[in-house]
Amino acid sequence: MADAVHTCYVSSGCNRVPHCADWGRNGLICYGSCNSVIIYRPDYKVAAALKGHTGSVTVAAALYVTGDCDSPPDRSETLIATASVDSTVRVWQRKSRSQDIEECQTLTFGTGFAVDLSLLLVPDTQVPLLACGVDDHKVHLFVRHGDQFTGVMKLSGHEDWVQGVHLTVDDTGDILLASCAQDQLIRIWRLAPRSCDTGHQKYYAVSLESVLSGHEGWIYSVQWQPHKMTEEGKWSQPMCLLSASMDKTMIVWSPDIDSGVWVEQVRVGEVGGNTLGFYGGLFSPHGNSILAHGYQGALHQWTRSKELNAWEPAVTGGGHFAGIQDMDWDRGGGNFVLTTSLDQTTRLHAPWVLDGKYMGWFEIARPQIHGYDMQCLTMINRYMFASAGDEKVARVFQAPRNFIENLCHISGLNLANELAREEVSKLPEGASVPALGLSNKAVFDITQPTADAERLIPAQPNDQYTDMYFHPISLTAPPSEEHLLQNTLWPEVHKLYGHSYEVFALAADPAGKLLASSCKASKAEHANILLWDTATWQKVASLDGSSLTVVQMAFSPSGQFLLAVSRDRTWSLYRCADGSFSRVSFVDKKTSPHSRIIWACAWSQDERYFFTSSRDKKVVVWSLTDVCKTHPPQPVATLETKDSVTAVDVAPVTLPDSRYLLAVGHDGGEVVLYTFSPHPTAGDIGSFSCLTLDKCHHHQLTVKRVKFRPVTGLAGHHQRESEAGVWLQLATCGADHSLKVHNINLVRLAQDTVASATPT
């Protein structure tokens, strides 16, 4: 399966805790995302998602290796220091590369605890120095004597928790220690060697070199710029210090050439928005880029431009910072994916095509930033969707003109063709949201478009409740986080009232003429499905049949049938006749083959079969013709799995021999492909073949939705028709905060179906 399926996109936000990201000397960025550690390459791609943790990843560790790459295995030592809220710092040691890492010491802090750590080898020695930023407002210094660390000094001066510490060596051989705290100040300490050496001991004098003031919020991290010696014995670049704060800014500090006083050189930050700031800042290995991770779970990157002598925003990754509840492909050809999440946002992901070359997938818009946790969404047409959160109303959004233009520029689509689909003159330019508001308001009269909204800096960084003003901008590359927060909202065009409780599921028919909605229900009177006419946005029907929450609905490819599955372990099938829907088939608790909640349902592309999946670890196949003729309806086939099935979808094309391709998502995060053959052999009703995906394609937690791209081919790739028919794309999302897009080679997949068949 490794050759048949390839994951081309992983979107997942950084956990919202300090020190949850690092930029390695090899150029790779790692950050904690839910229960996983994401390995991210600065060339815009996720290299790996490391799994194994059972809880949210909160990184607070430092690693240092004594000895160099040329050291023999028996003389290389690895030290790791970890800090915990159990009031201890534990030191781990591996004395040679052939041994295991073992705990060698525990440092205790009484009722307090260390928040950040930094390790450094004292110059010209093999003695490690450990600095600990502690909640007692002090920096604790430890030096190793023999095999044990001993406390040598506590540096006082901060007036609140010390959130970050970092050690380095300057060009004179002195040790510099930077510390930052919740008192909004940075302190730089100098540890200078003294000439009174006796024996093998080396003495250092500690002095406070500078106190830096400039941030207006808690400072969570400080980091020295990486530097190295040139062949002439000089430092490759001047000393620089990076600080990141909750005031939404990062500052690069360096000493003035003439006076030696540390001053602010560069300040970068977010453009307004109702959000908090940064939890950490990082230098790239060569010091020419800086990266921050913040409250919205995104990575913010700036790169130094030698031509402009300025720091420019760079394209980077990120994603949702809470579980993704639902997603859908666009109805106009599968050019983008829309996701909605418990982080109260709806995000749009699409491929970037630069000069005809596919660059990868990115988040290119954030149509909705809400005040409630989001639960469901559905595309109505190419540029309109409906979504609902933990409230009784469903909301409808329509794309503004500025988004359509930017989508075409970024994804390489024909702008003239796209604009011809809409009444362009009536479309708003964009949208903005008022302070503390929930509705995106359309913006029409923009007389002075902003040529470069990326460079805007908020005049009042501490103002948390300013309006999010829209600034139109022409993009040819994916937007930065700052632009996503402010300039990519879609106007809200309708609110749909009618449910008694929070809306839980939405579905639109293929023509985009009807919208179905359901809400949370503990009684039959509240479990009705409401149908809305998208031309008038009036309620046209209320369909009963369930006694508990309808958790998912699916219109058939022709739009003539509506299938609904419920928490009460039943499903109902409705048919449209003379413009109205009526229930034509159903199973009740006695006749249902499912013994637990039915989580998901899907149709085959030829409308001959539909599929239901349940917590009882079953996927059941039903024939549309049979269920409309007999009662109680009987299933065609049943697939038994090893875990609860929470998501299911069927590919828009069949494989050779009329086999259907199914994607199945499980409660444990596993994603599995199956082929279903209605008539594999004479006398056999139907059978499944399992095509298990590699673990790298799975999710860490519950799979919430699996959805095939509605057409063949790879989005963002301009392929000949013969080549496009070879490929299919599958999007999956889950409670682990991640969205994944997988490329499936249908030719190789068909060859792999020689795997063991599972008879029904």
N, C-alpha and C positions, 0 to 999 in steps of 0.2 A: 504493500500500500504506500510505501514511501515515495515511489515514482508516480503513483496515480494521483496523490493528493499533496498539495503544497500550500502552506499558510502564507498568504501574501501580505496580510495586515493584522496587526494586533494593536488595539487601542485600549489603554487602561491607565487611569490617573494615579499619581503618587499619593501615598497615604498622608493624611494631614497631621503629621507629627514632625518635630524638629529632627534634623540629622538623619533623614530617611532616604538620602541619596548620596552618591559618591561618583567621582569622575576619576577612573583609574589611569595609571601611567601608560597603559596600552591603548588609551583613547576610548574605551568603552564606559558607558554610563550605566550604573545600576541603581535601582530604586525599589522600595517596597510598595507593592500594590495589592491591597487586600491581604491574602495569605501567601502571595507569590513574591518572588524577587524578579523584576524585569531587567533584562540585559539589553541595553539600547545603544545602537550605533549612531553617532552624530550625522551619518549620511541618511538619516530619517527612517531607519528601519529597526524594528525590534529583532534582536538576534536570538533571544531565547527567553522563556518564562520558566524560572526555576521553582519547583513545587516541593512541598514536604512539610511546611508549617501548617499547623491546625488552627492557628489564631492569626490575627492581624500582625503584619511585620512592622516592628518599630526598631529601627537600626540605631544603636548607640555603641559603636565599637571602634577600636583602632587596631591596625595591624602593622607590625614592623618586623623586618627580617634582618638579623645581624649577619654580616658576611655578604659577599657579592656573588654574582652568577658564576664566577670562576672558582668559588670556594669548593673544596672537596666535600662530599656528602657528610662526613663525620665532623666537619667544622662549621657547618651552617646551622644557625639557630633561628627559630621563629617564635616571636612573642605576640600574644593577643591579649588585650585588656578589654573587659566587658563591664558595663555599669548597669545596675538594676535598681528598681524601686524597693528592693529588699534591704536597702542601705548598705550594700556591699559593692566592691569592685573586685572582680576575680581575674587573676592573671593565669594565662594558659601558656604552656611551653612545649615546643618540639625541638629537642637538642640536635637532631640530625634528620635529614630528609627521609630516612628509612624508618623513623619511629612515628608513633601516634602522638597526637596532641593531648597533653594531660594538664589538669589543673595543678598549679604549683603554689598558689598563695591566694588568700582572701583578705582584702582590706576592708575594715568596717568603719562606718561613719555614724554610729550611734543611732539617733533618731532621724538623722538627715540622709541624703543620698546624693550621689554624683550625677550630674546632668550630662556632662560631656567630658571626653578624654582626649589626650594627645600624647603620643610617644615619640621620642627622639633619642638618637645616640649622641652622647656628649662628644664634641669634636676631638679628634685625635685619640679617642678611647673606644672601648667596646662596652661602655657603661650606659645603660638605658636610663633616660629621665622621663618620668611620668607626671603629667599635669592633669589635675582633676578640677573641673568647675563644679562647685557644690552649692546646695540650696542654703548654706549658712552665710552666703554673700562673700565667700573667700575662694581663692584658688589654692589648692593643696598640691605641694610638690613632693615627689617621692624619687629617690635614687636607689638603684639596686646595688647592694653590697653582698657579694657572693651570689646566692640564689634567691635572696629575699629583698623586696623593696622596703625601704625605710623612709618614713616621713622626715623631711629636712626643713620645711618652711611652709607657712600659710601666709599668702599675700592678701592683705586687707585693703579696702578702699571702696569696693562696690557697695551699694546700698540696697541691693535686691539680689534675687537668685542669679548666679552666674550661669548663663545658658550656653556659652561657647568658649572654647580655648583652642589655641593652635600654636605649636612650637616651630621655629625655623632657625637657621644660622645665617648671619649676614656676612658681608664681604670682609669684615675684620676678624671673623672667627667668633664673635660674640653670639650668644643665644638670645633670640627675641621671642617673647611670649606675648601673644595678643589674647585678651579676654573681653567678653561682652556680657551684658547683663540686662535684666528687666528695668534697670534704672536709666536706660536709654543712652548709656555711655560705653565707650571702648577704652580700655587701658592697655598700654604697651609697656612691657617690662623688659629691661635689659639685664642679662646675666653675663657679666664680664669676668674673664679669668684674671687671677692675681698671680704675681710672680713668687709668692711664698710657698711654692710647691715643696713638699717633703715626702720623700719616698715615692710611692705610687699614687698619692692623693693629689687632687687638684682642687683648688679653692676658687669660688666664684662670688663676686659681689653683686647683689641684686638691687636695682634701682628702678624707680618709676620714670620712664622716659617721656611719656606723653599721655594725655587724656583727650580723647576725640569726642566732640559733641557735634551732632548734625542730624541725627535721626529723631523722629517725633513719636516713636513707638518702641515697644520691646525689641531688643536686638537678639536674634536667635542664633546667629552664626558669624564667625570670623574665619577667614582663611588667607594664608600668605600665598602670594603668587609663586608658582614653581620657577626655580632659577637654577642655573648650572654655570660652571666655569668654562670659559673659552680656552683655546689652546695657548693664548697669551697669558693665562692666569688671571683674567678679569671676569667679572660677573657679566652674564649675557644681557641682562636688563636690570634696571633699578628696582629697588625694593617696592613692592606694592601690597596693600592689604585690602581684601574685599569683605564688606559687611552687608548682611541682609536683615531687614527689619519688618515688623508688622505694620509699618507706615507705608507699605507698598513700594519701597524703594531699595535699591542696592547702591552702595557707594564704594568707589575705588579710591583709597587713600595712598599717598606717597609723600616722602619728605621733600620739602622745597630745596632746590639745588643750592641756593645761596645761604639760607638761614638754617637749613636742616629741620625746620618745623614741619610736623606732619599736617598736611592740608588735604582737603577734598579735591580730587582731580576729575572724577566723573560721577554723575548720578543718573541712574536709569530706573524706570518704574512703570507702573500701570497707568492707563488712561482712565481715571475715574472708575465708576462702577460701584455697585453696592456689595463690596466684598472686602475681606481682610487681606493682609499682606503676605510676606514671604516667611517660610519656616527655615530656609537654608539657602546659602549661596556657594557656588563652586567655581574654581578656575579650571580651564582646560589644561592638559599636560604642558602645552607650550605657552600658556598664558594669554593667548590671543582671543579667547572666548570666555564668557562668563555665563553661568546657568543658575537659575533659581527655581525652587519648587515652592508652591504657595497654597493658599486656602482652597482654591478651586481645583486642586489636584493636578494642575498643568505644569509643564516645564516651560520656563521663560529663558530664552537664550539671546545674547547679544554678541556680535563679533566685531572686532576692531577693524575698521577700514583704513588702510594706509593712505588711499587716495584722498578720502574726505577727512582723515585725521579725527574720526569720530567712531562711536560705538553704534552699530546698526542692528536692529532686530533681525533675528534669523529664524528660518523655518525650523520647527521642532515638533516633537510628539506630545502625547498626553492622553487624556480621556476622562471618562466619568470617574468620580471618586466615591461612588456608592453603587449598589447593585443595579444592573440594567434590567428593567422589567419587560420591555417590549421593543420591537423594531419592525421596520418594513422597508422594502425596496420601492423606488419611485415607479409610477405606473407608465412612464413614457419611454421605457427601454432599459431600465435597470442601471442608470448612470450614477446613482448615489444611494446610500443607506441612511435611514433616519432612525435614531435611537432615543429612548426616554428612560429616565432613571430616578431612583430615590434621592439623587442629589439635586432634584428639583429643576433639572434642565432637560431640554430636548436638543440633540446635536446631530449635525448633518455631516456625513463622511463621503468623500469622493476621491477618485484618482487625480493626481496632478500630471499633466502632459505638458512638457516644455519643449517647444520647437519640434513637435511631433514625436518626442521621446517620452515614454512612460517613466515617471519618476517614483511612483508609489502612492499609497493612499494616505489621506490626511483628513482631519476635521477642518472643514472650510466654512462652516456657519453654525451659529447657535440660535436657532429660530425662537426658542422659548426659554426664558429664565423666570421661574415661577416662585411662588411662596408656599407651595404644597409639594409633598413628595409625589412624583409622577408614577402612574400605574400602567397606562396603555396608550396606544396611538394606532392610527391607520392612515395610509395615503388615500385620498379621495380621487385626485387626478395628479397629473405630473407635478403641479406646483401648488397643491393644496392638501393639507392634512388636518385631521382632528386628533385631539389628545385630551386626556383627563387625568387628574390627580386625586388626592384624597379630599374631594369635594363633590357636591351633588350635580355639578354642571360639567358638560363637555364643551370644549372650546375649539373653534375652527380658525385656521391660519392660512393666509395666502402669501405666496412669495412676492416680494417687492421687485421693482425693475432693477435696482442695483445688484441684487443677488443673482438674477438671471444673467446679467452681463458678466458678472465675475465668475459664475459657474462656467460659462462658455470660454472665458479667457483661461481659466485654470485647467479645465478638463478637455480643452481642445474641441468643443462642440461648435456647431455653426450658429453664430449669434442671430443672423437674419431668420433662420428657420425657427429658432426657439422663441424669438419675440413675436413671430407670426402666429404662435399658438395662443397668445393672449391679446386682450384689448389694451395695447401698450399705453395708449394715451390716458387710460383710466387707472393704471397701476400706480400706487404710491412709490416714491423713491426709496423709502425705507421705513423704519419704525423706531420709536423710542418708548421708554417706560418711565412714568413719573416716580418720584421718590415714594417709597413704601407702597407702590401700586402693584397690581397683579395683571393688568391688561396692557398689551402692547398697542400703542397708538400710532396710526399711520402718519407719515411725514410726507407732504406733497411739495411744498414750496421751498426748495433748496436753491437759493440764488447764487451762492458762492461755494461750489464743491471744494472740499479739502484735497489738495494734491497729494499730501502725504500725512495721513492721520496717525501713522505709526510714531511720529516724533512728538506728538502732543504729550505734555507732562501736566498732571493735575496741579492747579494753582494752590489748592488746599488739600494736601494728601491725607489729613486727618478727618476730612468730612466724609462720614460713612453713608450719608443719606442724600447725596446729590442726585439730580436727575441724570439718566443715561441718555445723553444727547447723541443723535445720529449724525455722522459725517460721511457723505458719499465718497467713495474712493474706488479707483480702477485698479484691480489686482491682476497680476499675471502669475502669482505664486500664492500658496496657502497663507492665510492671515496668521498673525501672531496672536497670542492669548489676549493681549490688550485690545486688538481690533475685534476679536471674537466677542468679547464682553460688551462692546459698545455699539458696533456698527453692523451686526449681522442678524438682528432680530427681524422676524416676520410680523406684519400687522395682524392683529386679531380681528376677524371680520364677523364672527357670530358666536353667541353663547347659546347653548341648548339646555333648557331647564325642563324637568319632568320627572326625574328620579327622586325617590324618597331617601336614598342613602348614597354613599360614595360610588361613583361610576367605576366599574371594574374591567370592562371589556368593550372594544369597539371593532367594527368591521364595515368595510365599504364594498359595494358590488363592483364588478369589473368595469362597468360603464361609468362609475362615479355618480350615479343618479340617486342611490339610496345609501343611507348610513344607518347601521344597527348599533344600539348601545344597550348595555346591561349594567346593573349595579349590585352591590353587596346586599344579600337578602338572607334572612333566616325564616321567612314565611313565603308561601306561594304568591301572596298578593303583591309582594315587592320583587319577585323574581321574573317579572315580565320583561320581554325584549321590546324596546321602542324603536320604531322605524321612522326615519326622517327623510323628507324629500329635499335633496340638495339644491333644487332650483328655487324653492320658496323657504326652506328651512322650517317647514311646518311638520309637526308630528302627524304621520299618516296611518299608523297602526300600532297596536300593542299586542304582542304575541305571548300567550301563556303556555304552560307546559311543564315548567320546572317548579320545584318546591324550595330549592336553595339557590345560591348564587350561580348564574351562568358565567363560567370562567373563560370560555372562548367561543367564538363564532367564526364561521367561514362560509362565504358565498361560493356556489359552484362556478366553474369557468364561464358558463353561459349566463349566470346571474339569475337563473330561474329557480334555484333552490338555495335555501339557507339552512345550514347545519349548526346546532348549538349543543354544547356539552356542559354538564352541570356538576356542581359539588355534590349533588344527591345521587351520583353514580348513574345517571341516565343521560340519554341524548334525545333530541327532537329534530325532526326534519320538516321544513316548511317549503311549500311550493307556491309560486306566483301564478295565479290564474285570473285573467281579466283585471289585472292591475292590483290585486290584493293577495296577501299570503295566507295560507291555511296549513295546519299541521296534517301531514299525510302519512307519517310514520314516526314511531318512537319505541323506546324500551323503558319499562319501569323497573323498580328495584327487584321485582321477582323475575323478570325476563331478561335483565341485563347480564351479559357475561362478565361484566366488570364488578368486582366486589369492593372497590375503593373509588375515591374521587376520580373522575375523568378529567385530566388536565388539558388535553389538546386534541385537535382534530384537523384533518386536511383532506383535500380532494385530489384525485388523479386528474391529469390534464385532459383526458378524454371524457371525463365525467362519468365513467362507468363504475368507479369505486370511490368510497371514502373510508378514511382510517381514523380510529379513535385510540388514544393512549391514556394509561391510567397509573395511579399509584400502586395498583396490584401487580405491576411488572409485566403488563400485557399490552400489545398492540393488536387491535382487532380490525380485520378487513371486512367491509360490507359492500354488497352489490346494490347499486341504486335501483336496478330493475326489480330485484328480489324483494327488497324491503318495502317497496311500494305495492307489492302484490300480496304479501303474506303477513299475518300478525299472529303471534309475535315474530318479528324478523329474526332470521338466523344468519350468523356470520359466515363468510366465505372461508376465512382462515384466521388463525390466532398465532401470534408470535409470543413465545415466552422468553423474557429477558431476565437478567440477574439483578436488576435494580429498578426502582420506580421510574416510570417513563413520564417526563414532564414536558416534552416537546416533540413534535413530529411534523414533517413536511414531505411532499412528493415532488420530484424533479419535473420540470415542464416538458421533458422529452422522455421517450422510452428507450431502453437499451435494445440490442438485438434480441430476437425471439420474443418481442413484445413484453419484455420485463420492465417493471416499474422500479425506479430507484428511490429509496426512502432514506431520509436522514432522521435519526432518533437521538434525542437528548435525554440524559438521565439525571436523577436527583444528586448523584455523586459527582457530576461534572463530565462524565464520559460522553463522547459523541461517536455514534456508530452508524455506518452506512449498511443498508440491506437492499438486496434486490428481491422483488416479489414476482413470481411467475404464476399467473392464474391457472395455467394448464401445462405443467412441466412434463408430465407423462400420462399415459392412458390410465384412467381409473383413479388418478390422484387429483384432488380438488385444487390444491395450490401449495406452494412451498416458498421458503425464504432462504437466501444465501447471505451469510454474514461477512461484511468487509470491514473489520475493526480498524479504526484510525489509530495512528501512533499516538502515544501519550502526549506528545508535544502539541497535538491538535485539540486536546481536551481542555475543559475548564476545571478550576479548582473547587468550585462550589456548584450549586444547582444550575443546570442549563434552563434558562427561561424561555428561549425561543430559538428555533432553527428555521431558516428561510432561504430557499433557492432563488437565485436571480431569475426573473421571469423569462429571460431569453438566453440563448447560448452565446458563447464568446466571453472574452475577458474585458471588463469595463476599463476604459483607458487605453486599450490596445486596438489599433486600426488593422484588423485582420481581414484577409480574404474570406469569402463566405465558406469555402471548403475548410479553412482553418478554424473559423469560429465555431463550426459544428462539432469540433473535437473537444471543446472546452465548456465547462459549466462552473458557476461560482455558487458557493454556499456561505451564507452569513450565519453566525451563531453568537448568542450573547448569554450572559449569566449573572448570578448573584456575586461573582468574584470581580465585578466592576469592568469586565472586559468584553469587547466586541472583537470577533475574529472573522476574517474573510478568507475562505479556502478556495484555491483553484483545483478543479477536478478534471483530469484527463480522461475523457469517456472511453477512448480506445484502450488505454491501459487498464482502466477500471473493468471493462468488459472481459479482458484477459484474466483478471484476478477473480472473476466469479466462478472459477473452477474450485474455489474454496468449498469446504464442507457445506452441504445443504441440510437444512433443518426441516423435516417434514412437519406438517401441521397435525 
